[in-house]
Every structure is written in C-alpha cells, then in structure tokens.
Amino acid sequence: MYQPYPTDGAEPATQAPERPPSIQNAVWLMYAGAAVSAFVIIVALVTIGSTRSAIHADFPAYSASRVHKAAVALVVYEVVIQVITIGLWLWMAAANKAGKSWARIVSSVLFGLNTLILISSLARPHAAIGIVLLVLVWLVGLGAIVMLWRRDSTTYFAASKAR
C-alpha cells in the first residue's frame, strides 16, 4: 500500500472536477451570444434608416426632426443594452465555466429578463433584421440555460461547490 509523503498537516489540494460537455456547450453558447450581441450593435447602427422608416410609418404625424430624434434614441438604447448584454454573457460564461453554482441561477434570471426585453422589442418600431437577431440571441440563451440545468451540469456544480 502506498503511503503519501508526510506534509506539514495541510490538507492536500483537491482537484477541480472535470467539466462535462454540457457546461462546455453552455459556455460556447454564451460566447456565441456575446458575438451575436456585438453583431446586433452593428446592425442597429447600419439600419438606422429602416428604424426611421418604421417610426414614420407608426407615427405619421411626427415631424422629420422628431422621427430622427426617436430613431437615434432607439439606436442608442439598443447599443447600450447590447454592450451591457455582452458583458453579462462573458461574465456568466466565465463564472459557469468555473463551476460557480450562483452563476447558473443568475444566468437563468438574466434569460428571463432577456425574454422580457424581446417581448418589449416587439412592441416598438424596429427594423425586421433587428428582431430576427434578438430572437437568435434569445435562442442561444435558451440553449445555454438548457445545458446549464442538465443532470451532468448539476453534478459539476455540486462537485465544484464541495471543493
């Protein structure tokens, strides 16, 4: 029988549990979500003309100046939301990859908020491509949440918490 070399009484370092494929996939989906969110910013900036047209169609009594201001406000809102979203995607990817059990819960809450944002986006004037991209971001988030709540992910979070 093998006896370990005597130490100074310190506990031996425990190894980090092996990351299951579901966590790896969730992290990759979160990186994809950040990338799509960055693309949403580009699309919002490029399609400001379509946004103006949508506002003018919904509010024909608005002056050209008011339509322009509303379009700029919507684009600025979208850019700010997406920059925050990119940061949250990256933060949650790192925390879930590290096995932080709180990150799975926070990710789920953020997914719920993303759902509300998507629904509210449908209620305001927008370029059609913008909604397609927001739905794509939502689907990526759904995939990540499903991966985070699989049984092997639960085992990984429990083992990480025990370390």
C-alpha atoms as one frame of an Amber mdcrd trajectory, in Angstrom:
protein
   0.000   0.000   0.000   1.264   3.445  -0.898   1.612   5.991   1.886   1.719
   9.660   0.896   4.734  11.695   1.876   4.141  13.363   5.236   3.296  17.064
   4.986   3.067  19.869   7.446  -0.525  18.937   8.250  -2.074  20.951   5.460
  -4.938  19.428   3.532  -3.949  18.105   0.142  -5.171  20.241  -2.719  -8.344
  18.881  -4.237  -8.544  18.612  -7.959 -11.101  20.613  -9.863 -13.899  18.401
 -11.150 -13.833  17.633 -14.849 -16.063  19.974 -16.818 -18.840  17.998 -18.540
 -19.750  18.573 -22.204 -22.985  20.323 -21.205 -21.024  23.032 -19.375 -18.571
  23.335 -22.276 -21.502  23.711 -24.677 -23.223  26.262 -22.435 -20.023  28.325
 -22.254 -19.603  28.207 -26.044 -23.224  29.251 -26.461 -22.600  32.172 -24.107
 -19.610  33.245 -26.198 -21.828  32.955 -29.276 -24.439  35.089 -27.510 -21.829
  37.781 -26.899 -20.792  37.650 -30.562 -24.381  37.886 -31.814 -24.999  40.776
 -29.403 -21.998  42.579 -30.884 -23.437  41.963 -34.342 -26.772  43.427 -33.144
 -24.926  46.667 -32.365 -23.536  46.808 -35.901 -26.937  46.085 -37.415 -28.619
  48.734 -35.220 -26.139  51.331 -36.436 -26.377  50.293 -40.091 -30.175  50.075
 -40.200 -30.999  53.438 -38.628 -32.699  54.392 -41.903 -35.058  51.422 -41.594
 -35.720  52.396 -37.997 -36.626  55.910 -39.142 -38.998  54.454 -41.733 -40.640
  52.206 -39.135 -41.112  55.147 -36.753 -42.538  57.310 -39.526 -44.945  54.504
 -40.516 -46.121  54.056 -36.912 -46.288  57.791 -36.165 -47.076  59.647 -39.409
 -47.814  62.908 -37.571 -44.203  63.170 -36.341 -42.020  65.801 -37.973 -38.809
  64.719 -39.712 -36.803  66.091 -36.795 -38.868  64.170 -34.260 -38.581  60.939
 -36.301 -34.808  61.404 -36.465 -34.537  62.010 -32.702 -36.708  58.962 -31.952
 -34.610  56.776 -34.279 -31.358  57.946 -32.691 -32.805  57.350 -29.213 -33.833
  53.811 -30.152 -30.410  53.035 -31.629 -28.589  54.481 -28.597 -30.854  52.431
 -26.315 -30.086  49.290 -28.340 -26.336  49.921 -28.280 -26.281  50.498 -24.505
 -28.390  47.390 -23.842 -26.212  45.251 -26.114 -22.928  46.473 -24.569 -24.287
  45.527 -21.142 -25.507  42.231 -22.588 -22.066  41.394 -23.998 -20.507  41.995
 -20.585 -23.103  39.788 -18.913 -22.628  36.982 -21.465 -18.871  36.989 -20.858
 -19.209  37.223 -17.071 -21.694  34.343 -16.933 -19.555  32.236 -19.288 -16.530
  32.643 -17.001 -18.481  32.040 -13.788 -20.317  28.969 -15.091 -17.101  27.573
 -16.553 -15.531  27.915 -13.101 -18.414  25.951 -11.574 -19.925  28.793  -9.537
 -23.382  27.486  -8.659 -24.788  31.005  -8.212 -23.921  31.740 -11.852 -26.410
  29.179 -13.108 -29.182  30.907 -11.176 -28.080  34.379 -12.291 -27.913  33.130
 -15.888 -31.482  31.876 -15.587 -32.696  35.201 -14.194 -30.886  37.074 -16.969
 -32.515  34.779 -19.520 -35.895  35.709 -18.049 -35.019  39.396 -18.375 -33.880
  38.786 -21.949 -37.281  37.245 -22.640 -38.994  40.387 -21.338 -36.712  42.601
 -23.428 -37.511  40.567 -26.531 -41.238  40.889 -25.891 -40.946  44.642 -25.302
 -38.901  44.969 -28.508 -41.826  43.584 -30.468 -43.973  46.458 -29.188 -41.780
  49.285 -30.507 -40.795  50.306 -34.040 -37.839  48.370 -35.364 -36.060  47.092
 -38.430 -37.092  43.489 -39.171 -33.486  42.232 -39.125 -33.142  43.576 -35.569
 -35.944  41.364 -34.315 -34.512  38.348 -36.134 -31.189  38.908 -34.364 -32.845
  39.426 -30.974 -34.719  36.137 -31.449 -31.407  34.496 -32.360 -29.824  35.840
 -29.152 -32.825  34.540 -27.209 -32.480  31.080 -28.785 -28.771  30.984 -27.925
 -29.686  31.883 -24.348 -32.317  29.158 -24.249 -29.743  26.615 -25.415 -27.282
  27.747 -22.744 -29.918  27.535 -19.999 -30.944  24.043 -21.081 -27.275  22.962
 -20.958 -26.752  24.540 -17.524 -29.678  22.658 -15.980 -28.804  19.194 -17.284
 -28.056  16.468 -14.754 -24.310  16.326 -15.519 -24.113  20.105 -15.090 -25.814
  19.815 -11.695 -23.230  17.203 -10.681 -20.419  19.503 -11.845 -21.759  22.472
  -9.864 -22.173  20.299  -6.757 -18.619  18.956  -7.070 -17.243  22.459  -7.637
 -19.080  23.724  -4.569 -17.601  20.913  -2.442 -14.042  21.940  -3.284
